[in-house]
Amino acid sequence: MYDMKYLRKGNWCLKAAILIFFSTFSSCKKYLDIIPDNIPTIDNSFTMRSEAEKYLYTCYAYMPKDGNLEQDPSLLGGDEIWAIDGPPRPTFNHRIFDIAQGRQATVNPKGDSNSPLDTYSIWVNLYRGLRDCNIFLENIVKVPDLREEERNQWIAEVKFLKAYYHFYLVRMYGPIPLIKENLPVEVDVSKVKISRVPVDECFAYIVQLLNEAKDDLPPIVNDPVKMLGRITKPIAYALKAKVLVTAASPLYNGNTEQATLKNPDGVQLFNQQYVAARWDDAVLACKEAIEVCEGAGHRLYKFDRASSTSVLTDQIVQQLSIRNAFAERWNTEVIWGNSQSLSANIQRIATPNVDFRYQDNSVIGYELAPPLKIADMFYSKNGIPIEEDASWNVNQPAIKAGTTADQRYIKLNYETSSTNFDREPRFYANLGFDGGVWYGQGYYNDAVPTGTYYVSAKKGQPNGKGKPDYGSVTGYFIKKYVHFQNTQGAGNDYSVTDYPWPIFRLAQLYLLYAEALNEKEGPGNEAYKYINLVRERAGLQTVELAWSTYSTNKTKYTTQPGLRAIIHRESLIELAFEGARFWDLRRWKEAPQEYVKPIQGWDIEQATATLYYRKKLIFSPRFGLKDYFWPIRDNNILNNRNLVQNIGW
């Protein structure tokens, strides 16, 4: 079982991180010294329900901005999305992208420095959020006109937020200071100089908070108009499952590479013994989460053909089932969507000029480019990796023209790379490419596919590299982000169907369960079942049938290492461009192997197919031991000698 001994330790546990704030805000003295006249005191915030509710929303306000290119490190900070390097511009600041290019630093950590160059600091924001969560929990009992049931729900919501903010920090920094309570202002300075806590204790405290919160939360929100995005029971159970799978994973479970990370008093911050029983806890948490989520009505999304006034082929319905599982507002699959992190900006930046009538449109940027290795990651039409498919690209030319049979995927008679043919439905639903059909965006008549929009990305074409600072640097585009009902017009006219960024989808929970089952007991029918549910929605055959029929390694799925590789690949494909790859490669300790693969694209400066379809090296990334975790800002270390730096920084 997961080691819970840390939860029973005495009062040595940390109460607050005042020093974190003082050291981080040392350059923000005005913020600390001035309290505007219109800011109420804490006591006033809890005199009545309406005021306490405002403070509840304050606790929510610290949610990390998932889907924001300037604030979410999991998007441009890894190897999944590439962009043209250059100075900051109106569409987005490149500070997060600096991480992907090996430019992280300890003086002002990229994306987390609280410097004028960054729009957001996760360290600062989340520790401030933890302080406000503690204030809420200390004072909510004072509110006289609050029903007990509602009080308990609000307490549960804030405990969940505390758990999530701690979890987010653990993923970034590893062992962190825990902020269980706030210290009084008059506390001795020695009590403020806090230390990092062993990672096992961090996970144990996060799980404790989730256990305390989960059963006081509602299964669904009572008022969808006002409350979508508020924490529910399914969200809490799903996060607990994710936390326990993370805690059982190689990065945090017996990681001997982190053996030298110790506090000044010699306390080991990473456990050095692998504990197999942690997968037992993860399996149970995943199973419970699935039961709770399905009981609340969550289902894998499938596009309802009857909802469209157009005649749609099975191929387009299949693509919309995949695209809308991510981009349809509050669909049945979304367990948790971040309503504070809406998607309009990232949709504009991802959208190519597919409506050739409006080439003067100035608000769409098509700047986000998946590298070739990400395009190659998607399966063949047989539902297995292209490098394992015995029939893949046999005796095929490097360049082919689209045929009538391909015209729901590739423009008729358009010459494109042969690697864009005969791929799985998720390839066409998630990616745009030169010659690739882009369904929707104002044209929905699938009965006449010759009118469907498509991408033309060679030099001089509408979607080719434009000015020096925008365009797809690889020749691929992210279709997944773009809702199919968006439309573009002249000038700056672009109509966006906005959606909350999905933090957690049911498909991810199914794959986490399959992963935990395989790690606990090896391949089995239960693990196959939940992988196959995701594959079935994606239009693929079962794992067993696909591998045994088409793969050069026909028994791969019958071994634990083989099924592990299948589950990891399935997760990377299903959750592509959602930020999961950034964290998963780290917790699996597979980042060094994946990041060393070069960032390549097509030769986008060329105007002919023969010259365009040549692989071009864009960047050679590196990944070392220090890159698993963020550096703690130098100023924090200098102000608190009990706070040790991560290895390598």
Order of alpha helices (4+ residues) and beta strands (2+ residues): alpha-alpha-alpha-alpha-alpha-alpha-alpha-alpha-alpha-alpha-alpha-alpha-alpha-beta-alpha-alpha-beta-beta-alpha-beta-beta-beta-beta-beta-alpha-alpha-alpha-alpha-alpha-alpha-beta-alpha-beta-alpha
